[in-house]
Amino acid sequence: MTVIKVENLGKRYLIGHDKKANGAFKYNSMRDSIYHSIRVIYQKIRHPLSPNRENITLEEFWALQDINFEINQGDKVGIIGPNGAGKTTLLKLLSRITQPTTGSIKIKGRIASLLEVGTGFHQELSGRENIYLNGAILGMKRVEIKKKFDEIVAFAEVEKFLDTPVKRYSSGMYVRLAFAVAAHLEPEILIVDEVLAVGDAAFQKKSLGKMEDVSKEGRTVIFVSHNMAAIKKLCSKIIILEHGKLSYYNSVETGIKRYLQSNIKKSNIDIKSRKDRKGNGTLRFIDLKYNDLEDKEVQSIQSGSFIRINLHIKTDRTLNNVIFRISFADAEGYIKFVCNNFHSGEPLDNVTNSTIISCVIEKLPLNHGLYYLHLQCLVNKELADEIEYVKEIYVEKGDFYKTGKHPFIKTDILVEHDWEIL
């Protein structure tokens, strides 16, 4: 039986740009666009003949276009796609948080959604009160919620803070309780975004197990994640979104192969030209270079060797409290290790347009193979830029242990260690 039918679905936003004196445009956030649009309308009502003082140019942006698919009862559907592909927008439309611009969505059954930290909870109410509130929103009677109450609390592991307002919860506690409520109050359709990444590894594993249980009971699960292993384990079908359009909807194995091949091709695109990026644009990555111990640019490096990663950036101001994150990943997107100047205790201030950010790894701990870099930058804890599969690096066989022996066993990470008899 079909429980979700999507026909000719489209979602359009109006994005405002401030025109500068030199004719260039400053790209605003969605919040800025809404604020300025309201100001322009208000100004026109009060002074119909006045010029547009805000000098705003509105641009149509289609987050989704011409989306068509059907999901049957009991299906476990994964949704993947690059940054900005429209995944979260689609989930918001399915959850009825926002309305489509074109097309229609027909849904049979009760939906529970977990899209982002903060969705669906009242900040001033306690954890206990929010459980009952969410159940009521789902159309459940108090007696039904009470039957599930202890199970929800045990799963979320928030017993000590049950009567504390959720505004005082950490992001991890918030997600645990929100997921527990969404998964246990018996919705016919469970929708989960990659918000679960906020939780720790043990909770993520428990959540995936719960979603498997939900699907075995004949209920429908829709799951967005960058974790291909989780998608493979949980889902039977996969939707791929690219540039706001549905490019694939079928088997998981074929879909993931197709998606990974597409990502690998992106790594050869000039960083400045990459459109599939997140962030408010306060800072942008424009180039990346690998240098060896003699400061020569290289495209490959031996395992266990020195490597310097130079990040070239663009910004129109001086930035403080800047955090850079470089993730080494394999072709399937699995993160092998991360370099982060916040974790290493090296805060970066006075970052300007002429700055080159350099990260040094004295002894590259990767076994031979092909790897890719994912880049992320936060300014004052706000995401400025994020790009995946930026530039490949080939790691050649090297004498990591200084013994003349190369590890042939299939492993990606090499660790220095010692042996002794006690």
N, C-alpha and C positions, 0 to 999 in steps of 0.2 A: 504494500500500500504506500502511495506517495504521501509524505508528510510535509515536504517543502517543495514548492514549484515556483521557480523564478523565471520571469519572462521579460525580455527586452529591458532589463534593469539598468538604470543610469543614475548617477548622483553628481550634480554640478555645484560648484562653489564659486563665488565671486571674490577674487583676490585683488586687493588694492595695492597700488604702487605709488609712492611719492616721487614726483618728478623733480629732479634737481635742476639747478640753473644751467649746468653743462649739458643737459639733455639726457643724462643717464637716469636710471631708475633704481630706487632703493626698494628691495623686496621685503615686505612686512610679514609678520606672523599672522595667523588666522585671527587671533585676538585683536591685533592692531587694525586689521582690515575691517572687522565688524565695528570696532569703536569709531574709526574714521568714517565709515559708511553712514553710521547713525548721525554723526556730527554734520555730515554734508546734507543729509535729508532734513535734519532739524534747522539747519541754516537756510535751506531753500524755502521751508515753510514760513519762517520768520521774515526772510528777506528774499522774496521770489526773484527779484531783478538783480540781486547781487552776484558778482562773479564767484567762482568756486575758489575760496581762499585756501582750501586744503590742497588744491592742485592734485587731486587723486585721479589716477587712471585705473578703471576697473577692468580686470581680465577674467574671462571665463576659464575655469579649470574643472575638467571632468575627472573626478576621482575614479569613477566607474562608468563604463559604456557598454551597451549591448551584451549584458550578461544573461545567459540562459542555462539553466540546469535543473535537474530534479533529484531529490534525495528521498530514498525509501525508508520506511520504518526499520530501525535496527541497524542502519548503515553507520559505519565509522569513517567519517570523511576528514581527511587532513587538508589544510589550506596552506600552501607555501607560495613564496614569491619574494622578489627583492624588496628593499626598502622603498616605500612610496608606491607600491604596486596596487594598493587599495584593499589590503586584507582586513584591516581594522574597520574601514568604512563599510565593507560588506557585512562584517559581523554586527555592526551597529544597526544596519538596515534590517538584518534578520532578527535582531533583538527588539526591533521597533523603538530604538532610542532616537532614531532620526528617520525622516520620511524620504522616499526616493523622488528624484526629479522626473524620471520617466520610468515606464514599465510597472510591473506588479510583483508582489510576493504573496503567495498563498500558503498558509501554515495551518496544519492540523495538530493540535496538542499544546500542552503547557510548556513554556520555554523558561529555562534558568540560564542566566548568562554571567560569566566572570570575564570582563574585558580589561579592566584596569583597576589599580589600587584606588579605592574610594567609591567605585560604582556600586550603587544599590544600598549603601549603608547611610544612616543618619549619624552625623558626627557627634552630636550631643547625647545620643542614646548609648546605653551600655551594650556590651556584647550580647547579653541575655535578651534585652529588648529588641535588638536588631534581628536576632534569630526569629522571634515571633513576627516582627514586622515583615521580613522577607517572605516568611511562610504565608502571611496574609496576602501579600502582593501576588504570590503564586496561586492564590485562590484556595489555600488549605484552611481547614478548620483548626481551632486551637487544640482540640483533642488529638488531631493527626500530628501536629507539630510537637506536642508534648511527648508522643510516643517515640519520636526521633531525636528528642532533645539531648539525652545523655550520649547517644551515639555521635551526634554532631560535635559536642563539647570534647569528647574523648579523642575524636579524630583530629580536631584542631589544636589540641593540647594547650588550651587557654583557660583551664579551670580557675587558676589563681586570679585571673583578670576578668572574669565573667561579668562582674558588676561595675567594671571601670568603663567610662565613656570611650568609645572606639577611637576618638581623636587622639587619645594618649597611647594608642597601640603603635608598635613598630610596624614597618611595612611587611615584615615577615609574619607577624602575628595577624595582621589585617588579612593578608592573602590566605593564611591557613583557615581562618574562620569563614571568610567569604567563600572559599572553595568548598569547605565542609557543608555550609548551608546549601549552596547551589547543587551539590552532588547528592545530598541525603534527603532532600525534600521531594523526591520522586517526580521530577519533571519528565515529560515524554521526550523532550529535546534538551540536551545539555550543550551549551556553547562556551568554549574556553579559549581565551587568547593566550599569548605567550607570557602573560602576567605571572604564571607559575615560576618563571625564571627567577623571581624575587626570592622565593623560598629556598631552603637549603636542599642539598642533594637527597637526603633521606626523605624529606617531605615530597619532593618531586617524584621520587620512586613510588611512594605511597599513593600519591594523587593519580599517577598513571595506572596503578593497580585498581584504584577505585573506578576510574573511567572504563577500564576493561570489564569490571563487574557490572557497571551500568549498562554497557552495550550487550553483555550476555543476557541481561534481563529483557532484551528486546527494545530497549530505548535507544534513541538516536544520539550520536556524539559528533560534534563538529569541533575540530581542534586546530588552532593555528600555532605553529612552532617552527623555529629554525633548527631544532634538534632532529636530524634525519633518522637517528636511531629510534627516537620516541615515536615518530610518524610511522616508521616501518613496523614497530611492535604493536601499535594500537590500531592503525587505520587499515581499511580494506580498499578504500578509494582515495584519490588525491585530486585536488583542484589546484592548478597553477595559474596565478594572476601575474600579468606583465603589462605595465603601463596602463592599468585600469581595465584591461580586457582579459577574458578567460582564454588562455592559450591551450589548456589541456584539462580533461576530466575523465580519468579512467584508472587503470591499475597503479598501485603504489610503486612497484619496482620500476616499471617503464617511465613513470612520471619523474621519479627522483633522478634516474640516469639522465633524462632530458634536461632537467633543471640544473644539474651539476655541470653538464657540458656547456650550458649557457653561461654559467658563472665563470667557468674557466676562460671562456672567450673574452669576458669583460676585463680580465686581468691584463689583457694586452691593449686596452683602450687607455689613451692619455688621461691621467687623473683629472686634469682641468676640465675635460669634456664629460666626465661621469655625471649623469643625471640621477642615478639611483642612490641618492644619499639622503640622510636624515640630518636634522639640526636647524638652528635658527640663523646660521650664516655669519655669526659674529667672527668666526675664523673658518677658513677653508684650507684643506690640503690641496696643493697644486702639483707636487712632485715628490718622489721618493727615490733615494739612491742607496745602494749597498756598497760599502767600502771595506777593503781589507786592512791588515795591520800596517801596510805601507801607504795607506790612504788612497789607493787606486780603486776606481769604480769597478765592481765585478757583478756578474750575473749568477755566479755559483760560488760556493764556499765549501771547504772541507769540514766534515764533522769534527767538532772539538776545536775549531779555529776561532780566532778573533773576528768579530764582525761589527762594523759601525753602520747604523741605520740613520740616514739623514732625511728628515722630514722638512720639506719646503712648504711654507704656509703663506696665506694671504689674509690680511686684516686691515681695516681702515682706522684702527685706534691702538692705543697701548693697553695691553690686557694683563691683569693680575689674577692670581688664584686659578691657574690653568693646569688642567690634568690631561695628560696624554696616555692613551692605552694602545699598545701594539700587541695583537694576538697572532700567534703562528698557528695556522690551521692546515689540515690536509685537504685533498680534493673534495672530500665529502663534507667539509665544513666543520669537522671535529677539531676543537681547540686543543692544541698540544701544550702550550704554555703562554703566559701573558707577561708583558713588561709594562709597568705602571708607575709613573713617577710619584704618585701619592703613596702607594704601598712601600716604595723604596725610600720614602722620607725625603724626597727632593722636590719641594714645591717650586713651581716656575712662575716668576713675576717679570714684569717689564717685557712682555712678549710683544714685538712689533712686526710690521710688514717685512722688515729686512732680516728677521730672525730665522735661523735654521735650527730646528730642534734635533739634537743628536742623542741617540740611544746606543750605548756600547755594551756588547755581550762578549766578555773575555774568552769564553769557551762555549761555543754553540752546542747545546746538549741534544741535538737531533741526529738520528741515524740517517743514512743516505736515503734520498727520495726527493720528491717534489712537494713544496709547501707554498702556501699563500699567506699574505698578510691582510688582516682586518685592522682598520684604523678608527680610532674614536678620540674626540676631544671634548672636554667639558670646561666651560668658563663660568666661574662662580656657581658651580654645581648644575648648570644648565647645559644641555647638549648643544654644542656648536656645530659639529660635523661628525659624520660616521659613514664609512664606506667599507664594504666587504670585498674580498678577492681583489685586492688592489694591485699587487705585483708579485709574480711568482719568484721563488728562489730555489735553485737546485742545490741540494746538499750532497756533496760527493763523499765517497768513502774516505775516512780519515783515521789516523792513529789516535783515537780519543783517549785510550788508556796508556799510551806511550809504551806499548808492549810489542808493537808490530803485528798485532792480531786485530782483525776486524770482526765485530759481532754480526754473524749471519742470521741469528735467530730473529724472527719477525717482531721487531719492537721499534717504536718511534723515538722514545726518550732514553737517553743514556745518562747514567748517574755515576759519579765518582764514589767508590766504596773500597773498603779494606777487609781482608780476611785474617783471622788468627785462631789458634787453638787455645782455649781457656782451660 
